[in-house]
Amino acid sequence: MSLKKYYCHPTAIVDEGAIIGDDVKIWHFSHIMRDAKIGSRCNIGQNVMIASQVVLGQNVKVQNNVSIYEGVICEDDVFLGPSMVFTNVINPRSAVNRRGKYLRTHVGKGASIGANATIVCGHDIGSYALIGAGAVIIKPVLPYALVVGNPAKQIGWVSEYGHRLIFDEGFKAICPETQQQYELKGNLIIKIS
């Protein structure tokens, strides 16, 4: 029998068959279902449900009151804000069983989803995108995009550290925190340095 290398609060439930990485913290009243995969150094807040087949990369931060349903994959360093919502069926009905027809949602490396945002299933979130609090995502989000509102609209671009990028006439911008340089080519952000 191997020893757990993660912390699980006594009120949390981890079903047999869940795969939990090293140095994970699972807090009060959370439930990790069988066949969920959680990478190392993740922090699972209070009252979180992670369904079967969900995959979380390393260092994912899940804040309180988030349900992550089957079909969701989050890459490394993703931030899921308090009470944000993933859906997994586009047309739910109580009397119609759509189990097994869940639409996939992929959240790219380093993306952040703000408090109370809703991600309608089947729409991927690009790497390092920043979804504002309360936004409702009804279409794919580009890498490094800053999106807000209901329905969500892109209002700009952000750096890997989440700072708004202001581009000069040559379509170049600098992150004020890291001095990393970015270039805008069409609808694509390229990190130069």
C-alpha positions as CSV (number, residue, x, y, z in Angstrom):
1,M,0.0,0.0,0.0
2,S,1.5,3.3,-1.0
3,L,1.3,6.4,1.1
4,K,-0.7,9.5,0.0
5,K,1.6,12.3,-1.1
6,Y,-1.2,14.9,-1.1
7,Y,-3.3,16.6,1.6
8,C,-7.1,15.8,1.8
9,H,-9.2,17.6,4.4
10,P,-11.2,15.0,6.5
11,T,-14.6,16.3,5.1
12,A,-13.4,15.8,1.5
13,I,-14.1,12.7,-0.5
14,V,-11.7,11.1,-3.0
15,D,-13.2,8.1,-4.8
16,E,-11.1,5.0,-5.4
17,G,-9.6,5.2,-8.8
18,A,-9.0,8.9,-8.8
19,I,-5.4,9.8,-9.7
20,I,-4.0,12.5,-7.5
21,G,-0.5,14.0,-8.0
22,D,2.0,14.9,-5.4
23,D,1.6,18.0,-3.2
24,V,-2.0,18.5,-4.1
25,K,-4.3,20.1,-1.5
26,I,-8.0,19.2,-1.4
27,W,-10.0,21.3,1.0
28,H,-13.4,21.1,2.9
29,F,-16.4,19.3,1.4
30,S,-14.8,18.7,-2.0
31,H,-15.4,15.5,-4.0
32,I,-13.0,14.0,-6.5
33,M,-14.7,11.2,-8.5
34,R,-13.1,8.0,-9.8
35,D,-11.0,8.3,-13.0
36,A,-10.4,12.0,-12.5
37,K,-6.7,12.9,-13.0
38,I,-5.2,15.8,-11.0
39,G,-1.6,16.8,-11.6
40,S,0.9,17.7,-9.0
41,R,0.8,20.9,-6.9
42,C,-2.9,21.6,-7.6
43,N,-5.0,23.4,-5.0
44,I,-8.7,22.3,-4.9
45,G,-10.7,24.8,-2.9
46,Q,-13.7,24.2,-0.6
47,N,-16.9,22.7,-2.0
48,V,-15.4,21.7,-5.4
49,M,-16.7,18.7,-7.5
50,I,-14.4,17.1,-10.0
51,A,-16.1,14.5,-12.2
52,S,-14.8,11.3,-13.8
53,Q,-12.6,11.8,-16.8
54,V,-11.7,15.4,-15.9
55,V,-8.0,16.1,-16.4
56,L,-6.2,18.9,-14.5
57,G,-2.6,19.6,-15.3
58,Q,0.0,20.7,-12.8
59,N,-0.4,23.7,-10.5
60,V,-4.1,24.3,-11.3
61,K,-5.8,26.5,-8.8
62,V,-9.5,25.7,-8.4
63,Q,-11.2,28.3,-6.1
64,N,-14.3,27.6,-3.9
65,N,-17.7,26.4,-5.3
66,V,-16.5,25.2,-8.7
67,S,-17.9,22.1,-10.4
68,I,-15.8,20.6,-13.2
69,Y,-17.8,18.2,-15.3
70,E,-16.8,15.4,-17.5
71,G,-15.4,16.7,-20.8
72,V,-13.2,19.4,-19.2
73,I,-9.4,19.4,-19.6
74,C,-7.3,22.1,-18.0
75,E,-3.6,22.3,-18.9
76,D,-0.9,23.4,-16.4
77,D,-1.1,26.7,-14.4
78,V,-4.8,27.3,-15.1
79,F,-6.8,29.4,-12.6
80,L,-10.5,28.8,-12.0
81,G,-12.1,31.6,-10.1
82,P,-14.7,31.3,-7.3
83,S,-18.1,29.9,-8.4
84,M,-17.2,29.9,-12.1
85,V,-19.2,27.4,-14.1
86,F,-18.5,24.8,-16.8
87,T,-21.4,23.2,-18.6
88,N,-21.1,19.9,-20.5
89,V,-24.4,19.5,-22.4
90,I,-25.6,22.2,-24.9
91,N,-29.3,21.4,-24.6
92,P,-30.0,19.8,-21.1
93,R,-33.4,18.4,-20.3
94,S,-34.3,16.6,-17.1
95,A,-36.3,13.9,-18.9
96,V,-33.7,13.3,-21.6
97,N,-30.6,11.3,-20.7
98,R,-27.6,12.8,-22.6
99,R,-25.0,10.9,-20.6
100,G,-22.1,10.1,-22.9
101,K,-22.9,13.1,-25.2
102,Y,-20.9,15.6,-23.3
103,L,-19.1,18.3,-25.3
104,R,-15.4,18.8,-24.6
105,T,-13.9,22.0,-23.2
106,H,-10.2,22.5,-23.3
107,V,-8.5,25.3,-21.2
108,G,-5.0,26.1,-22.4
109,K,-1.9,26.5,-20.3
110,G,-1.9,29.6,-18.0
111,A,-5.4,30.7,-18.7
112,S,-7.5,32.4,-16.0
113,I,-11.2,32.3,-15.6
114,G,-12.7,34.9,-13.3
115,A,-15.3,34.5,-10.6
116,N,-18.8,33.6,-11.6
117,A,-17.9,33.3,-15.3
118,T,-19.8,30.6,-17.3
119,I,-18.1,28.5,-20.0
120,V,-20.6,27.0,-22.3
121,C,-19.4,23.6,-23.3
122,G,-17.6,22.9,-26.6
123,H,-15.7,26.3,-26.6
124,D,-12.0,26.1,-25.9
125,I,-10.0,28.7,-24.0
126,G,-6.6,29.5,-25.4
127,S,-3.4,29.6,-23.5
128,Y,-2.9,32.6,-21.2
129,A,-6.4,34.0,-22.0
130,L,-8.0,36.0,-19.3
131,I,-11.8,35.7,-18.8
132,G,-13.3,38.5,-16.8
133,A,-15.5,37.9,-13.8
134,G,-19.1,37.1,-14.8
135,A,-18.3,36.6,-18.5
136,V,-20.4,34.1,-20.5
137,I,-18.3,32.3,-23.1
138,I,-20.3,31.2,-26.1
139,K,-17.5,30.9,-28.6
140,P,-13.8,29.8,-28.6
141,V,-11.3,32.3,-26.9
142,L,-7.9,33.0,-28.6
143,P,-4.6,32.6,-26.7
144,Y,-3.7,35.7,-24.7
145,A,-7.2,37.2,-25.3
146,L,-8.9,39.4,-22.7
147,V,-12.6,38.8,-22.8
148,V,-15.5,40.3,-20.7
149,G,-19.2,40.6,-20.7
150,N,-22.4,38.6,-21.5
151,P,-22.0,37.4,-24.2
152,A,-18.3,37.7,-23.8
153,K,-16.4,39.9,-26.2
154,Q,-12.7,40.3,-26.7
155,I,-11.5,43.8,-25.6
156,G,-7.8,43.3,-25.8
157,W,-4.8,41.1,-25.2
158,V,-2.8,40.2,-22.0
159,S,0.7,39.0,-21.3
160,E,1.5,35.7,-19.6
161,Y,1.4,37.6,-16.3
162,G,-2.1,38.9,-17.0
163,H,-1.2,42.5,-17.8
164,R,-3.1,44.3,-20.6
165,L,-0.8,44.7,-23.6
166,I,-0.7,48.0,-25.4
167,F,0.7,47.7,-28.9
168,D,2.6,50.4,-30.7
169,E,2.4,51.2,-34.5
170,G,4.7,48.2,-35.1
171,F,2.3,45.9,-33.4
172,K,4.7,45.3,-30.5
173,A,4.0,45.5,-26.7
174,I,5.9,44.9,-23.5
175,C,4.6,43.4,-20.3
176,P,5.1,46.0,-17.5
177,E,5.9,43.4,-14.9
178,T,8.3,41.1,-16.7
179,Q,9.5,43.2,-19.7
180,Q,8.6,40.3,-21.9
181,Q,8.0,41.5,-25.5
182,Y,5.0,40.4,-27.6
183,E,4.1,40.9,-31.2
184,L,0.6,40.9,-32.7
185,K,0.3,39.3,-36.1
186,G,-3.3,39.2,-37.3
187,N,-5.2,37.5,-34.5
188,L,-2.0,35.8,-33.1
189,I,0.2,36.9,-30.3
190,I,3.8,35.8,-30.4
191,K,6.1,36.2,-27.4
192,I,9.4,37.5,-28.7
193,S,11.5,37.4,-25.6
